[in-house]
Amino acid sequence: MSNIAGMLERCLQFQSDFVERWDKEKSKQERRWHQIQVEVGNLRDDLGKQQKTEDEAQAGPSLEADVEPASQHQSKGEPVQSAWTQSDIPKFEEGDDIEQYLTTFERLATAYRWPERDWAIRLVPHLTGRARAAYVAMAAEDSCDYAEVKAAILTKYEINEEMYRQRFREPEVRVNETPREFYNRLKDLYLKWMQPQGKRKDDIGEILILEQFYSSLSPELRIWVKERNPASAQEAAELVENFLAARRGPKTFRHNLQQKASLMQGLQIVGHKGYSDHPLPSTD
């Protein structure tokens, strides 16, 4: 009986594993088929636009006055028609601002009313350089998910929450930037840093407390704590306590602001004496 029970158990396990593999393969094939459909649609759109351009060129300028622009048939405020094609998306060139490019793509995709599940497939043909390399290095099952593709690209360019925090705290001065543009840029940096969607007020407060806690630590201790990636200021405080408990000598963890002020004052004096062209050492 025990042998029969063991055989039945193995058979059931085999069947369960087979069904799981079958479901995964079926899902993979469905995603691939959808990707092929979108790519064929993109090609059809591009060919249609090319043919339209050729027809207009052959018809000559005499017919232009007889053709009323499609935009005149569209009342103000009416949503953009879905006739926009893949070729309307600008190509990303290495050296361009990748964040601005992705923002432009997302706004165009929204205006063209493309389903978000198609965004990744429509984006990839326009990528080059490191952005294309980031996509190629992704797992195949994630390559059709726009959120995953975007995250992989931003990681490749070393763009993360810490960078957004630094930009928010010390925003660079841009030439000819209006106050409204500056406000919008700060707001965008705040949203990318904090990611407040779905967070409670206490969660956002904890992020600010953790940032202030970091700024009060000595530089060496700050690096040590950040390497352990605490999830909250309370966890960071516990790490500092453990650090101090394991070491002899003075239990000092605060950054000495008086020393920092004295150092900055001394550097300013040196600068007034003619050494201002030399780079100043970091005090962080």
N, C-alpha and C positions, 0 to 999 in steps of 0.2 A: 504493500500500500504506500509506503514511504517513497519507493521508486516511482510509482505511478504519479503520486502527488508532485514529486520533483520534476518529472517530465511535463506534466500539465503546467507547472509554474514556468518552466523554461519556454514552453510553447506560447504561453500568454505574454511573456516578456518579449519574445521574438516578434509576435504580432504587434505588440505595442510599439516596439522600435521601428518596425516596418511602416506602420501607419504614420508615425512621427516623421520619418524620412520622406515618405510620400507627400505629406502635407508641405514640408519645407521645399521640396522640389517643385511641387505644383505652384506654390507662392512665387518661387523664383522665376518659373517659366511665365507666369502671368505678368510679373513686373517686366520681364524682357520683352514680351509681346506688346505690352503697352508702350514701352520705350520705342520699339520698332514702328508702331503706329504713329507716334508723335513725330519721329524723324521723317517718316514718309510724308506726313502732313506738312512739315517744315519745307521739305523739298518741293512739294506741290505748290506751296505758297510762293516760294522763291521763283519757281518756273513761271507761275502765273504773273507775278509782278514783272519779270523780265520780258515775257511775251507782250504784256500790256505796254511796257516802255517802247518795245520795238514797233508795235502797232501805231502808237502815237507818233513816233518818229517818221514812219512811212506815210501817215496820213497828212503830215505837213502842218504848218502853222495856220493855214486857212481854215482848218476845222476847229481850231482852239476856241474861237469865239462862239461856235455853235454848241460846244460842250459845256454844260453848266457844272461847276465843281460840286462834288458830292457834299462838301461841307455846307453848301447853301440849302441843301434839302434837309439839313439837320437843325432843329431848333436849338436855341441857346440853352444850355443846361442838360441837353439830351446826352446820354452816355455814348462814349466812343464806340463805333461799330467794331466788330471782331475781325474785320478784313485786314487789319494790320498784319504784317508778315514778320518773319524772323529776321529778315535783312534790315529792318528798321532799328534793331538794337546795335549800338556802336560796338566796335571791337575793342577789347581791352589790350592795351599795349604796356609792356613792361616799363615801369617808371611812372605810370599813372597812379593816382590815389585809389587804392583798391576799395576803400570804404565808400568813397564817392561813387565809384563805378557800380558797386553792388546796390547802393541806395537808388541810383538812376535806373538800374535794371528793375528793381522791385517796383518802383513807381510806374515805369512803362508797362511792366507786366500786369499791374493792377488796372491801369488805364485801358489796356488791350483786352482785359477780362479773361486772361489766361487762367485756367485752373492751377492752383498752387502745386498740385502733384506733377505738373508739367514744367515747372520753373527750372529745375535742375537740368533737364534734358535740353531746354531752350538756351540755358546759360552757357553750358560747356563748350559749344562750338566757337564761342567768342573769346575764350580764355587763352592766354599764352604764358610762357615763362613759368614762374613759381606757382602761379594760380593753377595752371594746367597740371604741373607736377603734383600739386597737393591733391587734385582730383584723381589722377592716375594711381596715387599711392593709397587711396581709400579702399576699404573692403567693398566687394561688388554689391553686397546686399544693401549698402548705405548710399550707393552712388546715384540713386534716383530720388533721394530725400534732400530737398533743397536746404533745409535747416542743417543737416549733416554736412552737406557740401560747403555751405557758407562757413560753418564752424572750422572745417578743415583748412579752408583758404585763409581765414583770419589767423589761425594758429601758425600756419606757414609763414605769415608775415609778422609773427610775434605780437599780434594785437590781442590784448586781453583786458580783464577788468582793472588790473593794476595800472596799465597804461592809460585807460580812460580816467582813472582816479587822478593820476599825475597831471593829465591834460586839464582836468576840471579844476584842480587846485592851482595850477600854474599855466593858464592858457596863453598861448603865444599871440603876439600882436600881428594881425594881418593887415596888409595895406588896403586902404579904401574900404574897410569893413564898417558897415553902418551899425549903430547901436542895436537895431532890431536883429540884424544878422548875427551879431555877437551874442545876443540873448538866445537866439535859436540854437547856436552852436553849443553854448553852455548847457542848455536844456537837453540837447541830444547827448552830450557827454555824461550828464547826470543819469539819464535813463539807461545808457549803456553800462555805466559803472554800477549803479544801484540795482538795476533790473527790478523795479518795484512791483511789476505785475505779479499778483499772487502773494506778495509779502505783506505782513502786518506792520503796523506802525512800530511795534517793539523790535521787529527784525531790522528795520532800517536804522532805528536808534542804536541797536547793537553794533551795526557796521560802523557808525560814526564814533561810538565809544571805543571800538577796537582800533580805529585809525588814530584817535587821540592817544590811546595807550601806547601804540607803537612809537609815536612821535616823542613820547616822554622817556623812552628807554635809551640807554647808551647804544651807540652804533653797533658794537660787537654783539651785544645781547639782542638787539632788534633783529639782526640777521639770523641769529641762532633760533629765535622764536619763530620767525617767518618761515624758516626751512621746515618747521614741523607743522605748518599750515593749521593753526588753531581755528576752530569753527566759530568761536565767540571770544569776547574780551575776557570772560570769566575763565575760559580754558587757557587763554594766553597768560593770565595772572597765575594760574596753577603751574604752568610751565616755568615761569620766572621763579616761583617759590621753590620748585624742585631744583632748578639750576643753582640757586643760592644755597640751598640746604646741602648740596653735594660738594660745595667748595668752602675752603677756609678763608679767613681774612675778613675784611670789611664787607658787609652785606649791602652794597650800594648797587642799585639798578637804574636810578634816575639819571638822565642826561644832565650834566652840570651846565645850566644855562649861563651862569656867571662866567665860567671858563670860555664858553662859546662867545659871549659878548666881548670879553677881554681879547680873545683871539681876533675877532672881527675888527675891533678897534685898532689893534696892533697892525693888522694887514692894511687898514685904511691909512695909517700913518706912513707905512712903508710906501704905499702907492703914491702919496703926496710928495715923497722924496724922489720920484722919478722912476719907480719900478712898476708903475701901473700897467705896463704892457705885458708883464709876466702873468701867466695864469695863476689864480689863487687856488690853494688846496681846498678840497671839499671839507666841510665841517660837519657833515652828516655822519 
